[in-house]
Amino acid sequence: MIQFPDKLEGLHIHLVGAKGTGMTALAEILQKRGAILTGSDVADVFYTDRILHSLGIELFENFDKKNLPISTDIVIHSAAYSREGNPELKAATHRGIPIFSYPEVLGALSLHSSSAGIAGVHGKTTTAALAGILIKALGLPATVLAGSAISNFDDRCTLVQGESFFIAETCEYRKHFLNFKPTWIVLTSVESDHQDYFPTYESIRDAFVEYVLSLPPNGVLIFCADQKGAVEVADIVLQRRRDIKYVEYGFLAHGKYGIRDFQTKAGASSFIVGESSFPIRIHLPGRHLVQDSVAAIALVEQIFETVKSRPFEESEWISVGEALAAFRGSKRRSEIIGEYKGILIMDDYGHHPTAIKTTIEGIKKFWPHRRLIVDFMSHTYTRTIALQDDFISSLDGADSVLLHKIYASARERPVSGFNGRTLYQKLCEHRPELFPMDLERDTRQKEIAYYKNKASQDQTGFVAYSDEPLKALDALSNLLQPGDVFLTLGAGDNWKLGKALAEKIEKNG
């Protein structure tokens, strides 16, 4: 089997599916290590286009065997594309060019450093980003790969300030994380997800167990004591591996990484870690952000001890506090788009019921006196059907809700008899106090006018539906009021509605 090379200087690497967040992050690392890059993807514009263009990468906006340069030494492809179905991968196979998937390359990079894998159904990107800002603040020789653009990384997906350590978020889908070879694993959460591959909770739980069991002797598992699935995985592994170091963190954790004195006030959360005396403040909403912050602290202190042979002292805790206070989030993770005429527009990638619920709860506690309108687009039929009741209840904290069609994965087909309107009807039944508005109907203008008159009298919220997110723009412009928080939520393309709304408000002055 051909191995991914240790030295990349001067090698021409072609990236198939280059606009994916992981692939873009990988491109940053490969170029830093001297590789010459080209790439291809669909013509749709993503935020990663800006990053790829800033790297000077020649990017083809289609898939064609002619895109594969004659000088290509290696081809790397996103896990979304197969060697049998993609014309560039077929051409590379025909020409005998070595081909590697994104998870395989991530695994190869992990072998060249002391590596940490961030794992969990949710929280991976934020925890990786938080670990990165601490690595940066403490000047540790590490490379960090996050699955989104991070404002504190100059809006890039990676932080590169050395190769001694490598921190990366690692994905459970199809057990991709088994390619990664970590010394440390941070386990944020284990719940039922990716039902097309993991039909039961036990099947996804066992995949995480397998990943943790891959730790070397004296490897470290850092797990969330507040999350039932993460605790269960740790307990199962403990029965088989006594040589692993187990480190718990969270509100229920005992010892060094327990969270205490947690308080939320408008615009900030504060807490203390373990027995330290240093209050830490973060300026993003949600208990989950506090948990992720402490997960990052636990990991980076472990790495710091490897380098310095001692734990954090006062100066390090001060640096940690300053870095966390300056954290402004990542792309599509409680991202504040801006405030326009008193309407705060936010976007979040949360697409699992637990993530949706915690994101909504965090925002409501952060801004308790503001009305929260959530625009949610569910991702994949398998996930939506399996967790439909959980999705409905996860939206309970929203004052009003706007729903759309299901954003289908490329790996599945629509399911007859179940669609986004099914969720809308269920939500109408679940919350009869909300005023229903089907924005696909010809009578929608009358409904909106009637609702506005009603809401002005009794503050009634609404539940609305439109197949396509942008079709709701005009209605939304009439429904939102100064003081509202408008949140686009999900792994679909409804984020475009928040962007269009911001542009419309700005244009109208």
Stockholm file with secondary structure:
# STOCKHOLM 1.0

chainA/1-509         MIQFPDKLEGLHIHLVGAKGTGMTALAEILQKRGAILTGSDVADVFYTDRILHSLGIELFENFDKKNLPISTDIVIHSAAYSREGNPELKAATHRGIPIFSYPEVLGALSLHSSSAGIAGVHGKTTTAALAGILIKALGLPATVLAGSAISNFDDRCTLVQGESFFIAETCEYRKHFLNFKPTWIVLTSVESDHQDYFPTYESIRDAFVEYVLSLPPNGVLIFCADQKGAVEVADIVLQRRRDIKYVEYGFLAHGKYGIRDFQTKAGASSFIVGESSFPIRIHLPGRHLVQDSVAAIALVEQIFETVKSRPFEESEWISVGEALAAFRGSKRRSEIIGEYKGILIMDDYGHHPTAIKTTIEGIKKFWPHRRLIVDFMSHTYTRTIALQDDFISSLDGADSVLLHKIYASARERPVSGFNGRTLYQKLCEHRPELFPMDLERDTRQKEIAYYKNKASQDQTGFVAYSDEPLKALDALSNLLQPGDVFLTLGAGDNWKLGKALAEKIEKNG
#=GR chainA/1-509 SS CCCCCSCCTTCEEEEETTTSHHHHHHHHHHHHTTCEEEEECCSSCCHHHHHHHHTTCEEESSCCGGGSCTTCCEEEECTTSCTTTCHHHHHHHHHTCCEEEHHHHHHHHHHTSEEEEEESSSCHHHHHHHHHHHHHHHTCSEEEEEEEEEGGGTTEEEEESCSSEEEEECCCGGGGGGGCCCSEEEECCCCSCCTTTCCSHHHHHHHHHHHHHTSCTTCEEEEETTCHHHHHHHHHHHHHCTTSEEEEEBTTCCSTTBEEEEEEETTEEEEEETTCCCCEEECSCCHHHHHHHHHHHHHHHHHHHHHHSSCCCHHHHHHHHHHHHTCCCBTTBSEEEEEETTEEEEEECCCSHHHHHHHHHHHHHHSTTSCEEEEECCBCHHHHHHTHHHHHHHTTTCSEEEECCCBCCTTCCCCTTCSHHHHHHHHHHHCTTSEEEETTSTTHHHHHHHHHHHHHHHCCCEEEECSSGGGGHHHHHHHCCTTCEEEEESSSSTHHHHHHHHHHHHHTC
#=GC SS_cons         CCCCCSCCTTCEEEEETTTSHHHHHHHHHHHHTTCEEEEECCSSCCHHHHHHHHTTCEEESSCCGGGSCTTCCEEEECTTSCTTTCHHHHHHHHHTCCEEEHHHHHHHHHHTSEEEEEESSSCHHHHHHHHHHHHHHHTCSEEEEEEEEEGGGTTEEEEESCSSEEEEECCCGGGGGGGCCCSEEEECCCCSCCTTTCCSHHHHHHHHHHHHHTSCTTCEEEEETTCHHHHHHHHHHHHHCTTSEEEEEBTTCCSTTBEEEEEEETTEEEEEETTCCCCEEECSCCHHHHHHHHHHHHHHHHHHHHHHSSCCCHHHHHHHHHHHHTCCCBTTBSEEEEEETTEEEEEECCCSHHHHHHHHHHHHHHSTTSCEEEEECCBCHHHHHHTHHHHHHHTTTCSEEEECCCBCCTTCCCCTTCSHHHHHHHHHHHCTTSEEEETTSTTHHHHHHHHHHHHHHHCCCEEEECSSGGGGHHHHHHHCCTTCEEEEESSSSTHHHHHHHHHHHHHTC
//
